[in-house]
Amino acid sequence: MTVAKATTVTLREMKKEQKKIVMLTAYDYPTARAAEEGGADVILVGDSLGMVVLGYDTTLPVTMEDMIHHTKAVTRGTKHTMIVTDLPFLSYHISTPEAVRNAGRLIQEGFADAVKLEGGREILDQVKAIVRAGIPVMGHIGLQPQMVNQLGGFKVQGKDFDTALRIFEDALALQEAGCFAIVLECVPTPLARLISEHLTIPTIGIGAGEATDGQVLVIHDMLGITEKYLPKFAKKYGEMFADMTNAINTYATEVRDSAFPTAQHGFIMNDEVLERLQREINQRS
């Protein structure tokens, strides 16, 4: 049976029908394949790749070239999952034309279906321009990792009245600007519920509780590939780091003990060819 590719319309219908949206990050061909086969509706090629794949402390060093490179790999591994790619730090802040140009690169060169921008009312001009260019935009408010230095770290946002109201108003403004969905990151559950109830577009939560229209997790966190710090909002559904290190340890032991490879892992050679080769070598020595 052919599965229809998920679109912005699909997600809006899911919200209306109260069907939860499943979103995961992926950054390469095999994890994209696994996410799609596992049932993800949306794959986010997040700039979080800077931390979980490239080894940076933040998302800030990630470039457009990084995002295009990884998006290409993800799109090659999927057929019916919607692919959303993050516009990285400073790729949409300097000017609106540059924002549109970079969003277009993710679509044309990376083959993404949509882009995601962090920010509220301060980026409305960019959002509107990108939407006018025919590119779907997913918003992202609450904790914005690209603003980590200004926020003073990775902290929950919207706990007091003023910041909660600002986030709520940003959500409404982003919807009005044309966003097809909004990620709510690290905001109190009651605030996420209020926003989700007042928007006609879907909300995707990460550290925002159970009331959002969908959830997203970093695939390295949920699979247990992340071996160090795990955010409070993340849940491990596997222990892949332990599985990988155990498998590598077994491989290393077998190589050192000459237990691998065995005859079944090698290839045979025609006896006549081998004998002729041995005679030729012997004559030369």
SULPERA-V291479 format. One record per backbone hydrogen bond with DSSP energy under -1.0 kcal/mol. CO is the residue of the C=O (numbers start at 1). NH is the residue of the N-H. If there is no record, write none. Layout:
co=CO nh=NH
co=CO nh=NH
This chain:
co=7 nh=11
co=8 nh=12
co=9 nh=13
co=10 nh=14
co=11 nh=15
co=12 nh=16
co=13 nh=17
co=14 nh=19
co=15 nh=18
co=21 nh=215
co=22 nh=41
co=22 nh=42
co=24 nh=44
co=28 nh=32
co=29 nh=33
co=30 nh=34
co=31 nh=35
co=32 nh=36
co=33 nh=37
co=34 nh=38
co=35 nh=40
co=36 nh=39
co=41 nh=82
co=42 nh=24
co=43 nh=84
co=44 nh=26
co=44 nh=46
co=45 nh=86
co=46 nh=49
co=47 nh=50
co=48 nh=51
co=48 nh=52
co=49 nh=53
co=49 nh=54
co=50 nh=56
co=59 nh=62
co=63 nh=67
co=64 nh=68
co=65 nh=69
co=66 nh=70
co=67 nh=71
co=68 nh=72
co=69 nh=73
co=70 nh=74
co=71 nh=75
co=72 nh=76
co=74 nh=77
co=80 nh=6
co=82 nh=43
co=83 nh=113
co=83 nh=114
co=84 nh=45
co=85 nh=116
co=88 nh=91
co=95 nh=99
co=96 nh=100
co=97 nh=101
co=98 nh=102
co=99 nh=103
co=100 nh=104
co=101 nh=105
co=102 nh=106
co=103 nh=107
co=104 nh=108
co=105 nh=109
co=105 nh=110
co=106 nh=112
co=114 nh=85
co=115 nh=138
co=116 nh=87
co=120 nh=123
co=121 nh=124
co=123 nh=127
co=124 nh=128
co=125 nh=129
co=126 nh=130
co=127 nh=131
co=128 nh=132
co=129 nh=133
co=130 nh=135
co=131 nh=134
co=136 nh=115
co=137 nh=180
co=138 nh=117
co=139 nh=183
co=140 nh=119
co=141 nh=185
co=144 nh=147
co=145 nh=148
co=147 nh=151
co=148 nh=152
co=148 nh=153
co=153 nh=155
co=160 nh=164
co=161 nh=165
co=162 nh=166
co=163 nh=167
co=164 nh=168
co=165 nh=169
co=166 nh=170
co=167 nh=171
co=168 nh=172
co=169 nh=173
co=170 nh=174
co=171 nh=175
co=172 nh=176
co=173 nh=177
co=174 nh=179
co=175 nh=178
co=181 nh=139
co=182 nh=204
co=183 nh=141
co=184 nh=206
co=185 nh=143
co=186 nh=157
co=188 nh=192
co=189 nh=193
co=190 nh=194
co=191 nh=195
co=192 nh=196
co=193 nh=197
co=194 nh=198
co=195 nh=199
co=202 nh=182
co=204 nh=184
co=205 nh=216
co=206 nh=186
co=213 nh=21
co=214 nh=205
co=215 nh=23
co=217 nh=25
co=218 nh=222
co=219 nh=223
co=220 nh=225
co=220 nh=226
co=222 nh=237
co=223 nh=240
co=224 nh=241
co=231 nh=234
co=239 nh=243
co=240 nh=244
co=241 nh=245
co=242 nh=246
co=243 nh=247
co=244 nh=248
co=245 nh=249
co=246 nh=250
co=247 nh=251
co=248 nh=252
co=249 nh=253
co=250 nh=254
co=251 nh=255
co=252 nh=256
co=253 nh=257
co=254 nh=259
co=254 nh=260
co=255 nh=258
co=262 nh=265
co=263 nh=266
co=270 nh=274
co=271 nh=275
co=272 nh=276
co=273 nh=277
co=274 nh=278
co=275 nh=279
co=276 nh=280
co=277 nh=281
co=278 nh=282
co=279 nh=283
co=280 nh=284
co=281 nh=285
